[in-house]
Amino acid sequence: MSDPIAAALQTYVDTGAMAGAATLIWRRGRELQTCAVGWADIAAGRPMARDTLFRIASMSKPVTSVAAMTLLQDGLFSLDDPITTVAPEFADMRVVRDPSGPLDDTDPAARSITFGDLLTHRSGLTYGGLHPGPLADAYAAALGGDIDSPVAPDAWIAGLAALPLIDQPGAAFHYGHSTDLLGQLLARIEGVPLGQVLARRVFAPLGMTDTGFLVPPDQRHRRASLYGFSAAGVIEPRQTASAGSSLPERPDDMAYESGGQGLWSTLDDYLAFARLFVEGGGPLLQPHAYELMVRNRLTEPQRQAATMMGMPVFLPGHGFGLGLATVLDPATASYTRGKGGVGTVSWPGALGGWWQADPTDGSVMIFLAHNVLDLDLADQGIGLGVYGAIGDFHSLGTQLKA
């Protein structure tokens, strides 16, 4: 195998650390590398392919954020506008004093949530699963699954607004449903479902013909199957993503669309998107909107205090712009949030998808996989092999010569 990246990734497949993966590296207008190793479906003997369709999970967040910036460019909202101009349900919000405590022990929100808060995850919203106890139960009851939910958009917005925030708006970075809510507000502003907003403002202009919330029936044979691990560390098929956040098959008539986690895509479609960030915003973003997205918006205390499941979200070399992480100091950055020159942007997906765009050398790197991570098993080191594969991909990929 002449491709060192393919050879390295094949070892993860051969040792049962992942089912398969597809990769692509593009630099200054040229494709430097692509490979598809392992299996899209092990039982069927269907190999991974360049055009395999993947759930990209939180790699959806930058896409929804770019769509939001096109509405901002059109003057349909500003970053400082309160979201109550579109969602009056969020008037008179309360902030719970202890995210693990009783939900009626609250203080009033000091101000309204703004669109800028949603784009920087400083809204005070969270994911219920990050806070076991009453809050997790309340989130699940009000919102349904994080990716595939039977709750209709207006009811979803109302249900989220009825829950307490976990922090004052603007105070701190808390990963959660901010981008999902942002997507629903874009849909309200445009008067059409979010999928149509993304199709008109992002997918069609960029030629992303394989990206959407629903895979058409005649293309479902291209989907990668989901895989997780048994308690013994053996790879096994899964019907749903983590904590039942998705359904085995999304109904064609499901109205709720998760702008934070719900998209399917391919290597080539995501390359078309990621190139925006090495081409100064490309055909979609005006220079001022591009600069707003890639410039760090968090204060130093906010960067240092940001945690998820007890782990730091950002190393010293990273900040967060609008919808994605950005490199501030290449020497102390990690590939997990993008490691390249200053201004390199990235945001990974929980199913093993990863990408970065580095404007300093004009490069895009994309790694796609389907790896369902169980937190209790991850604590034992089970299911983490895909992250080693991403690290090898990044290390070897940065050594490729144009």
N, C-alpha and C positions, 0 to 999 in steps of 0.2 A: 504494500500500500504506500504509494509515493507521497501522499498528503500526510504530513506529520500530525495535523490536527485530527484527521479521520482516524489515523492509527491510535492516537492517544484516547480518543473517545470510544473506539472499539473495545479497548480494555475494560471500560466501565460496563459495556454491554456484556462482554464475555464473562465478567465476574458477577453479573446479576445486580449491579448497582443502579442500573437504569435500563429501561426498555429500548430506548433509542433517542436520537436527537438529530436536528437539522441545523446547519450553520451557514452563515454567509458573511464575508468581509468585503467591503467596497471602499476604495480610497481614490479620491480625486478623479472621479469619473470612470474608474476601472474596477471590475470585479477581480479581486485577488484570490478569493477562496470560496468554495462552497462544498458542502458534503451532506450526505444523509446516511447515518449509520444506525444499525439495529432495526427495530420492528415498530411499525405503526400499529400492528395487531399481531401479537405473538401466536395466539391460537389459530388464527387464519393463515399464518405464515406470510403476512403482507408486510413487505419491507418499508421502512421509512423512505420518503421521496422528497424531492425539492418542493413539490407543490402540495405536500401534506398539510391539512388544515389542523390548527391547534387552537384550543382555548387559551387566549393570551392573558387572562386574569387581569391583574392590576397594570399590565402594559396598556390596558384600555384607558387608564387615567390620563396619560399625556394626550391621547387622541381627543378625548372629550374636552380637555383643557384648551387644545388648539382650536377646536370648534368654538369654544366660548370666546376666545380672543378675536375670532372673525366677527362675532356679534358685537364685541366691544369696539372694534374698528368701525363698524357700521353705526355706532352711536346708540346702540340699543340698551346699554347699561355702562356704568363706570365701576372701577374697582371699589370705590368708597360708597357706592349706592347700597342702602339696606335692602336685603332680599325681600323685605315685607312689601316692596313695590310690586313684586310679582307673586309672592306667597304670603298674604296677610295672616296665614295660620301661625306664622312665627313671631307675631307680636306677643309681648308680655311673657317672654321665656323665663324659666327658672333654672338655677344651677344647683345641682346636688352637692352637698357638702362632702360626702364620702362616696365615691363611685361603687364601693363595695357595701355600702350601708343602705338604710331605708330610703326609698325614692321620694318620700314626702318631706324629708329634711333638707330644705332648699333655701337659697337666697335668690332675690330677683337678679336677672341679668342687668349689668350696668349699662349696656347699650345693645343695639340691634346687631345681628349677624350681617356682614357685608359680603358682596361677591368676592372681594379680595380675601376675606377670611376663608371662604370655601376653597379658593384656588391655592391657598397656602396651608390648609388643614389647621387653621387657627379658629375654627368656628365653635369649638366646644362639643362638636359631635364626635362619636366614636363608633367602633364596631362592638356590638354587645358581647361577642365571644371573647373580647379582650378583658372583660370584667365579670368573671363568674359570680353568680348570685342574682339578686333581684333585677339588676340592670340587664343582664343577659336574657333573662326570661321575658322582660318587658319588651326588649328589642325584637326578640323572635316572635312574640305574640302580635306585635304591631306591624312588623315589616315582612315576615316570612323569610324565605331563603335569601342569602346575600346576593346570589346571582340570578336564580330563577325563582320568582315570587308570584303567587297567585293574587297578591294584593294589587289592585289597579292603581295607576299613578296618583290620582288625586287622593285616594284613601291612604296611599303610602306616604305622601307628603303630610297629610293630616296626622297620621300615626306617629311619624317622626317628630312633628312639632309638639305633640302631646307628651313627649318624653323629656325629662330634664337634661340639660347640658351637663358635661362633667367639668367644665371650666368656663370662665368668663370669655365671651367673644374677643378674639384678638390677643388673648393672654399667652397662649402656648400652642405648640405643635402637638396635635393628637390625631393619629392616623385613624381613619374611619370613613363614614358615609358622606363626607363632604362632597366628593366628586359625584357620587350618585345623586345627591340633591341638586348639585349644579346641573347635571344632565337633565333632570326633570324640570328645572327652571328654564333651561334653554328650550325645551319642548313647549312649555307654556308661552314663552315669548314668541316663538315661531308659529304656535297653533297647530303643530303636527307632532307625531311621535318622535322621540329622540333619534331612532334609527333613520328617519327621513332627514332630520337635521344634519346628522353626520354624513349621510349619503350625499346631500346637496353641497355641503360646505367643505367636506374633506375627501370622501372616497371618490366621488366623480371627478373632481378637479385633478386628483393625483393618480387616477387610473387604478384605484384599489378595488378590483372587481371581485375579490374573494373575501372581503372583510364585512362582517355584519354580526348581528345578534342571533340570527337564525341561519343555519346552513340549509340551502335548498335541498329537497329530497334527492334530486339527481346528482348531487355532489357529496352526499353523505358517505359514500364509499371512500372518500379521500380523508376522512377524519382520523386522527390518531386516537386510539383508545386510551382510557385513563388507567394508570397503574399506581398502586401503592405497595406497601410491604406488610407482611405478617409480623407477628411478635417475634418470630424466629429470624426475621430479616430476609425472608424470601419474597421476591417480587410476585405480585398477584394483581389480577384485574379488579377494577373498582367501577361501580355504576355511577357514583356521584363524586363531586369534589369534596374537599374537607368539610366536616361537620354538616354534611347534607346540604351544602349551599347551592348545589345545582341539582337538576333532575336528570334521570337517565336519558330522557328525550324531551326537549323543550317543546311544549305544545305550540302549534303554528299560530294560535290565536292569543297567546299570552301577551298581555298589554305592557306589563312592567319590563323595562329595559335598563340594565345596570350599566351606567356610563363609567362606573368605577372598576368593573370586573367582568363584564359580560360578553366581550367581543371574541369572535373567532377570526383568525387571520393566517397568513402564510409568510414565508421568508421574503418573497418579492414584494408583497403588498406592504409589509412593515418597512422594508427598505425605502419604498417610495415615500412613506411617512417620515422616517428618520432623517432622510436627506434634507428636510426642511432646516435641520439644526446644524448642517454644515454648509448651507447655501443661504445663510442670512434670512431665513424665513421662507425662502423659495417663492412659489406662486401664491401662497396663502396669507403669509404674515407680512405686514408692513414693518419697516425697520424698527419703529418705536415699540410695536407689539412684540416683535422677536426679542428685543432687548429687555422688555419687562419680564418675559418668560424665563430667560436664562440668567438673570441677575438674582443673587441671593436676596431674599426678603426677610429672613429670620434674624433676630438679634443674637448676639453671642450667648446670652443666657438661655434663649429659646433653643438654640442649636445644642447646647450642652445638656439641657434638661430633657430633650426629646427621647423617649424610650418606647419600646413595644415589646410586650411579654418580658419585661425586665431587662432588655438589652438596649444599648444605645442605637438610635436610628442613624445618627450621623457620626462619622469619625471627624477629627479636627479639619481634615481637608475638604469636607463637604458642606454645602449649604443647600437651601431649597428655594427655588424660584416660584413660578406659577405652574404647578402640576408636575414638576420633575426636579430631581436633585441636580445640583450643579457643582463642578469642581472649583474650589477656591485655592487649594494648595496641592499641586500634583504629588509632592513628596509625602504627604500624609493622607492622601486619598486611597480608598480601597476599590477594587474592581466591583465589589458588591453594589456600590452606588455609582459606578463609573470611575475609571481611572485613566486619565489622559491629561491633556493640557488644560490650562485654565479655561473654563467655560464648557468643558465636556459635560454633556447631560445624559441622564439615564433614569429609568425607574423600572424595576423588575416585576415579574409576576409570580404569584405563589405556587403556580404549577411547574415552575422550573424554567420559565421564559425569562430572557435577559437581553438587554441591548445597551449600546451606548453610541453617541455621536460626538466626535471630537472635531471642532472647527479648526483647531490649530494644525491638523494634518489632513483635514478633509475626509476623515474616515468614519465609517459606520460598521459596527460589529453586531451581529444578531445570533442568538442561540435560542432554539425553541425545543421544548420537551413537554411531556405530560407526566408529572411526578406528584402524586397526591401525598402531602406531608401530614402525618398524624403527630400532633405536638407531644403526646405522651411517649411515642416511640422515638421521636427526634431527640428527646431528653436522654435517651439511651444510645444515641448515635445512629439510629436506624433510619434509613431513607435520605441521608444527607449526601450520598454519593454524587448526585447531580450537581451539587454546588462545587465539589471538587472538579467535576468535568468542566463547569463554566470557568473556574479558575485556570485550568489547563488551556482551554480555548483562548482566554484572554492573553495569557502569557505567551503562548505560541503565536497567536495572531498578531500581537504587537511586534513580533520579530520578523514578520513577512516583509520582503522588499518589493516595492512597486516595480 
